C-alpha cells in the first residue's frame, strides 16, 4: 500500500512556485531544514530530485489534508 502524500508548494524570490507531493517524513525534514538553514536541501519526488536553496525560499504552503468536494 502506498503511503499517503501531502501537497506542498515552495515559493521562491521572484515569484516561482514549485508544487510537490511529499510523504510526512519529507515534510518534517523540509521543516527542520528551513529552521536550521541546512541548505541546499534535497527532496526526492516522483518527478525527480528537487535541490532547494533555502536562502531563496519565501514561503512553504503545506496542505491541511482536508478533502473537499464541490464548489
N, CA, C and O atoms as CSV, one atom per row, in Angstrom:
chain,resi,resn,atom,element,x,y,z
A,1,UNK,N,N,0.842,-1.187,0.000
A,1,UNK,CA,C,0.000,0.000,0.000
A,1,UNK,C,C,0.883,1.245,0.000
A,1,UNK,O,O,1.789,1.361,0.826
A,2,UNK,N,N,0.633,2.156,-0.899
A,2,UNK,CA,C,1.422,3.380,-0.995
A,2,UNK,C,C,1.074,4.316,0.151
A,2,UNK,O,O,-0.082,4.430,0.558
A,3,UNK,N,N,2.113,4.987,0.665
A,3,UNK,CA,C,1.855,5.929,1.751
A,3,UNK,C,C,1.191,7.181,1.194
A,3,UNK,O,O,1.442,7.581,0.057
A,4,UNK,N,N,0.348,7.786,2.005
A,4,UNK,CA,C,-0.361,8.981,1.591
A,4,UNK,C,C,0.605,10.154,1.540
A,4,UNK,O,O,1.500,10.270,2.377
A,5,UNK,N,N,0.422,11.013,0.566
A,5,UNK,CA,C,1.316,12.154,0.400
A,5,UNK,C,C,0.554,13.455,0.599
A,5,UNK,O,O,-0.660,13.527,0.405
A,6,UNK,N,N,1.299,14.481,0.993
A,6,UNK,CA,C,0.758,15.800,1.271
A,6,UNK,C,C,1.158,16.746,0.151
A,6,UNK,O,O,2.289,16.697,-0.331
A,7,UNK,N,N,0.242,17.602,-0.263
A,7,UNK,CA,C,0.553,18.622,-1.265
A,7,UNK,C,C,1.315,19.762,-0.607
A,7,UNK,O,O,0.890,20.308,0.411
A,8,UNK,N,N,2.454,20.111,-1.208
A,8,UNK,CA,C,3.307,21.178,-0.699
A,8,UNK,C,C,3.659,22.094,-1.862
A,8,UNK,O,O,3.896,21.627,-2.976
A,9,UNK,N,N,3.692,23.396,-1.605
A,9,UNK,CA,C,4.152,24.368,-2.588
A,9,UNK,C,C,5.292,25.150,-1.963
A,9,UNK,O,O,5.174,25.639,-0.839
A,10,UNK,N,N,6.396,25.268,-2.692
A,10,UNK,CA,C,7.548,26.029,-2.226
A,10,UNK,C,C,7.653,27.267,-3.106
A,10,UNK,O,O,7.800,27.161,-4.324
A,11,UNK,N,N,7.575,28.455,-2.478
A,11,UNK,CA,C,7.638,29.719,-3.202
A,11,UNK,C,C,8.998,30.366,-3.042
A,11,UNK,O,O,9.571,30.372,-1.953
A,12,UNK,N,N,9.515,30.915,-4.139
A,12,UNK,CA,C,10.854,31.495,-4.163
A,12,UNK,C,C,10.823,32.980,-4.480
A,12,UNK,O,O,9.825,33.502,-4.976
A,13,UNK,N,N,11.944,33.666,-4.183
A,13,UNK,CA,C,12.124,35.048,-4.604
A,13,UNK,C,C,11.874,35.110,-6.104
A,13,UNK,O,O,12.296,34.215,-6.836
A,14,UNK,N,N,11.206,36.134,-6.564
A,14,UNK,CA,C,10.929,36.280,-7.981
A,14,UNK,C,C,9.595,35.704,-8.390
A,14,UNK,O,O,9.165,35.904,-9.526
A,15,UNK,N,N,8.919,34.985,-7.489
A,15,UNK,CA,C,7.564,34.531,-7.754
A,15,UNK,C,C,7.383,33.095,-8.207
A,15,UNK,O,O,6.247,32.634,-8.316
A,16,UNK,N,N,8.470,32.363,-8.477
A,16,UNK,CA,C,8.309,30.969,-8.908
A,16,UNK,C,C,7.812,30.112,-7.747
A,16,UNK,O,O,8.266,30.255,-6.612
A,17,UNK,N,N,6.878,29.224,-8.052
A,17,UNK,CA,C,6.338,28.294,-7.058
A,17,UNK,C,C,6.462,26.882,-7.622
A,17,UNK,O,O,6.067,26.614,-8.756
A,18,UNK,N,N,7.017,25.988,-6.810
A,18,UNK,CA,C,7.165,24.595,-7.224
A,18,UNK,C,C,6.239,23.738,-6.358
A,18,UNK,O,O,6.385,23.703,-5.136
A,19,UNK,N,N,5.284,23.048,-6.993
A,19,UNK,CA,C,4.416,22.132,-6.248
A,19,UNK,C,C,5.077,20.755,-6.155
A,19,UNK,O,O,5.824,20.351,-7.046
A,20,UNK,N,N,4.790,20.047,-5.070
A,20,UNK,CA,C,5.309,18.683,-4.899
A,20,UNK,C,C,4.368,17.910,-4.003
A,20,UNK,O,O,3.634,18.498,-3.209
A,21,UNK,N,N,4.387,16.594,-4.128
A,21,UNK,CA,C,3.626,15.705,-3.242
A,21,UNK,C,C,4.664,14.972,-2.411
A,21,UNK,O,O,5.473,14.213,-2.944
A,22,UNK,N,N,4.640,15.204,-1.085
A,22,UNK,CA,C,5.665,14.682,-0.193
A,22,UNK,C,C,5.070,13.790,0.888
A,22,UNK,O,O,3.923,13.964,1.300
A,23,UNK,N,N,5.876,12.829,1.341
A,23,UNK,CA,C,5.483,11.993,2.468
A,23,UNK,C,C,5.581,12.820,3.748
A,23,UNK,O,O,6.172,13.900,3.755
A,24,UNK,N,N,5.002,12.306,4.821
A,24,UNK,CA,C,5.084,13.009,6.110
A,24,UNK,C,C,6.534,13.195,6.528
A,24,UNK,O,O,6.898,14.247,7.053
A,25,UNK,N,N,7.362,12.186,6.301
A,25,UNK,CA,C,8.776,12.275,6.654
A,25,UNK,C,C,9.500,13.360,5.882
A,25,UNK,O,O,10.337,14.073,6.436
A,26,UNK,N,N,9.177,13.486,4.600
A,26,UNK,CA,C,9.786,14.529,3.773
A,26,UNK,C,C,9.350,15.915,4.226
A,26,UNK,O,O,10.154,16.848,4.232
A,27,UNK,N,N,8.086,16.058,4.606
A,27,UNK,CA,C,7.591,17.345,5.105
A,27,UNK,C,C,8.318,17.708,6.401
A,27,UNK,O,O,8.735,18.853,6.574
A,28,UNK,N,N,8.470,16.750,7.306
A,28,UNK,CA,C,9.191,17.000,8.563
A,28,UNK,C,C,10.632,17.400,8.292
A,28,UNK,O,O,11.149,18.326,8.918
A,29,UNK,N,N,11.289,16.705,7.359
A,29,UNK,CA,C,12.683,17.023,7.018
A,29,UNK,C,C,12.802,18.427,6.426
A,29,UNK,O,O,13.741,19.158,6.743
A,30,UNK,N,N,11.854,18.804,5.570
A,30,UNK,CA,C,11.871,20.134,4.973
A,30,UNK,C,C,11.679,21.205,6.038
A,30,UNK,O,O,12.382,22.215,6.040
A,31,UNK,N,N,10.739,20.988,6.933
A,31,UNK,CA,C,10.501,21.971,8.012
A,31,UNK,C,C,11.733,22.120,8.896
A,31,UNK,O,O,12.087,23.230,9.296
A,32,UNK,N,N,12.380,21.010,9.197
A,32,UNK,CA,C,13.598,21.050,10.016
A,32,UNK,C,C,14.704,21.811,9.288
A,32,UNK,O,O,15.388,22.640,9.887
A,33,UNK,N,N,14.879,21.526,7.992
A,33,UNK,CA,C,15.910,22.202,7.209
A,33,UNK,C,C,15.649,23.705,7.133
A,33,UNK,O,O,16.590,24.498,7.183
A,34,UNK,N,N,14.381,24.105,7.012
A,34,UNK,CA,C,14.041,25.525,6.972
A,34,UNK,C,C,14.405,26.214,8.282
A,34,UNK,O,O,14.849,27.362,8.279
A,35,UNK,N,N,14.221,25.522,9.393
A,35,UNK,CA,C,14.541,26.104,10.704
A,35,UNK,C,C,16.043,26.211,10.931
A,35,UNK,O,O,16.521,27.192,11.501
A,36,UNK,N,N,16.788,25.199,10.485
A,36,UNK,CA,C,18.227,25.161,10.740
A,36,UNK,C,C,19.033,25.844,9.646
A,36,UNK,O,O,20.211,26.142,9.840
A,37,UNK,N,N,18.405,26.097,8.489
A,37,UNK,CA,C,19.115,26.713,7.380
A,37,UNK,C,C,20.044,25.748,6.666
A,37,UNK,O,O,20.992,26.166,6.002
A,38,UNK,N,N,19.770,24.451,6.803
A,38,UNK,CA,C,20.588,23.398,6.194
A,38,UNK,C,C,20.350,23.405,4.681
A,38,UNK,O,O,19.464,22.717,4.174
A,39,UNK,N,N,21.164,24.200,3.971
A,39,UNK,CA,C,20.943,24.416,2.541
A,39,UNK,C,C,22.184,24.022,1.749
A,39,UNK,O,O,23.300,24.211,2.232
A,40,UNK,N,N,22.021,23.487,0.564
A,40,UNK,CA,C,20.776,23.194,-0.125
A,40,UNK,C,C,20.110,21.952,0.460
A,40,UNK,O,O,20.768,21.094,1.049
A,41,UNK,N,N,18.793,21.876,0.285
A,41,UNK,CA,C,18.012,20.740,0.796
A,41,UNK,C,C,17.534,19.920,-0.392
A,41,UNK,O,O,17.012,20.464,-1.364
A,42,UNK,N,N,17.717,18.610,-0.304
A,42,UNK,CA,C,17.348,17.710,-1.398
A,42,UNK,C,C,16.109,16.915,-1.043
A,42,UNK,O,O,16.007,16.348,0.044
A,43,UNK,N,N,15.153,16.881,-1.991
A,43,UNK,CA,C,13.920,16.120,-1.816
A,43,UNK,C,C,13.723,15.257,-3.051
A,43,UNK,O,O,13.735,15.763,-4.173
A,44,UNK,N,N,13.544,13.977,-2.855
A,44,UNK,CA,C,13.263,13.072,-3.964
A,44,UNK,C,C,11.755,12.955,-4.134
A,44,UNK,O,O,11.043,12.572,-3.206
A,45,UNK,N,N,11.274,13.289,-5.334
A,45,UNK,CA,C,9.851,13.217,-5.643
A,45,UNK,C,C,9.624,12.206,-6.763
A,45,UNK,O,O,10.577,11.662,-7.321
A,46,UNK,N,N,8.361,11.959,-7.083
A,46,UNK,CA,C,8.032,11.056,-8.182
A,46,UNK,C,C,8.540,11.606,-9.514
A,46,UNK,O,O,8.867,10.839,-10.419
A,47,UNK,N,N,8.605,12.929,-9.635
A,47,UNK,CA,C,9.029,13.568,-10.874
A,47,UNK,C,C,10.540,13.681,-10.999
A,47,UNK,O,O,11.059,13.872,-12.099
A,48,UNK,N,N,11.242,13.567,-9.892
A,48,UNK,CA,C,12.696,13.716,-9.894
A,48,UNK,C,C,13.169,14.287,-8.574
A,48,UNK,O,O,12.433,14.299,-7.588
A,49,UNK,N,N,14.403,14.760,-8.563
A,49,UNK,CA,C,15.004,15.286,-7.335
A,49,UNK,C,C,14.933,16.808,-7.354
A,49,UNK,O,O,15.290,17.443,-8.347
A,50,UNK,N,N,14.465,17.391,-6.242
A,50,UNK,CA,C,14.473,18.842,-6.060
A,50,UNK,C,C,15.660,19.186,-5.164
A,50,UNK,O,O,15.806,18.620,-4.080
A,51,UNK,N,N,16.488,20.093,-5.604
A,51,UNK,CA,C,17.587,20.607,-4.794
A,51,UNK,C,C,17.265,22.075,-4.537
A,51,UNK,O,O,17.334,22.903,-5.445
A,52,UNK,N,N,16.915,22.390,-3.293
A,52,UNK,CA,C,16.347,23.697,-2.956
A,52,UNK,C,C,17.352,24.546,-2.196
A,52,UNK,O,O,17.896,24.114,-1.180
A,53,UNK,N,N,17.601,25.772,-2.696
A,53,UNK,CA,C,18.402,26.764,-1.981
A,53,UNK,C,C,17.470,27.435,-0.982
A,53,UNK,O,O,16.665,28.288,-1.356
A,54,UNK,N,N,17.573,27.056,0.276
A,54,UNK,CA,C,16.633,27.540,1.288
A,54,UNK,C,C,16.735,29.043,1.528
A,54,UNK,O,O,15.797,29.650,2.046
A,55,UNK,N,N,17.863,29.651,1.158
A,55,UNK,CA,C,18.016,31.097,1.290
A,55,UNK,C,C,17.137,31.871,0.328
A,55,UNK,O,O,16.938,33.072,0.513
A,56,UNK,N,N,16.612,31.224,-0.683
A,56,UNK,CA,C,15.753,31.864,-1.682
A,56,UNK,C,C,14.271,31.575,-1.463
A,56,UNK,O,O,13.424,32.097,-2.188
A,57,UNK,N,N,13.953,30.743,-0.463
A,57,UNK,CA,C,12.567,30.368,-0.204
A,57,UNK,C,C,11.859,31.497,0.538
A,57,UNK,O,O,12.347,31.994,1.553
A,58,UNK,N,N,10.703,31.890,0.015
A,58,UNK,CA,C,9.882,32.930,0.636
A,58,UNK,C,C,8.769,32.309,1.474
A,58,UNK,O,O,8.456,32.800,2.558
A,59,UNK,N,N,8.167,31.219,0.967
A,59,UNK,CA,C,7.114,30.552,1.728
A,59,UNK,C,C,7.054,29.078,1.371
A,59,UNK,O,O,7.525,28.653,0.317
A,60,UNK,N,N,6.462,28.311,2.275
A,60,UNK,CA,C,6.128,26.904,2.024
A,60,UNK,C,C,4.685,26.731,2.459
A,60,UNK,O,O,4.342,26.977,3.615
A,61,UNK,N,N,3.839,26.306,1.528
A,61,UNK,CA,C,2.427,26.048,1.831
A,61,UNK,C,C,2.248,24.544,1.921
A,61,UNK,O,O,2.528,23.818,0.967
A,62,UNK,N,N,1.777,24.077,3.079
A,62,UNK,CA,C,1.548,22.658,3.313
A,62,UNK,C,C,0.047,22.447,3.417
A,62,UNK,O,O,-0.621,23.071,4.242
A,63,UNK,N,N,-0.481,21.562,2.575
A,63,UNK,CA,C,-1.913,21.294,2.552
A,63,UNK,C,C,-2.388,20.829,3.924
A,63,UNK,O,O,-1.677,20.126,4.643
A,64,UNK,N,N,-3.600,21.237,4.264
A,64,UNK,CA,C,-4.178,20.826,5.550
A,64,UNK,C,C,-4.604,19.372,5.535
A,64,UNK,O,O,-4.834,18.769,6.583
A,65,UNK,N,N,-4.707,18.808,4.327
A,65,UNK,CA,C,-5.146,17.424,4.216
A,65,UNK,C,C,-6.632,17.268,4.148
A,65,UNK,O,O,-7.128,16.170,3.897
A,66,UNK,N,N,-7.367,18.348,4.368
A,66,UNK,CA,C,-8.828,18.280,4.305
A,66,UNK,C,C,-9.249,18.104,2.862
A,66,UNK,O,O,-8.820,18.852,1.983
A,67,UNK,N,N,-10.076,17.130,2.624
A,67,UNK,CA,C,-10.569,16.868,1.272
A,67,UNK,C,C,-11.929,17.504,1.127
A,67,UNK,O,O,-12.800,17.324,1.979
A,68,UNK,N,N,-12.120,18.257,0.042
A,68,UNK,CA,C,-13.401,18.878,-0.207
A,68,UNK,C,C,-13.918,18.447,-1.564
A,68,UNK,O,O,-13.146,18.176,-2.484
A,69,UNK,N,N,-15.223,18.389,-1.672
A,69,UNK,CA,C,-15.873,18.027,-2.928
A,69,UNK,C,C,-16.872,19.122,-3.240
A,69,UNK,O,O,-17.599,19.588,-2.362
A,70,UNK,N,N,-16.900,19.522,-4.485
A,70,UNK,CA,C,-17.878,20.533,-4.879
A,70,UNK,C,C,-17.249,21.881,-5.072
A,70,UNK,O,O,-16.062,21.996,-5.378
A,71,UNK,N,N,-18.058,22.903,-4.890
A,71,UNK,CA,C,-17.628,24.254,-5.221
A,71,UNK,C,C,-17.214,24.996,-4.010
A,71,UNK,O,O,-16.820,26.159,-4.102
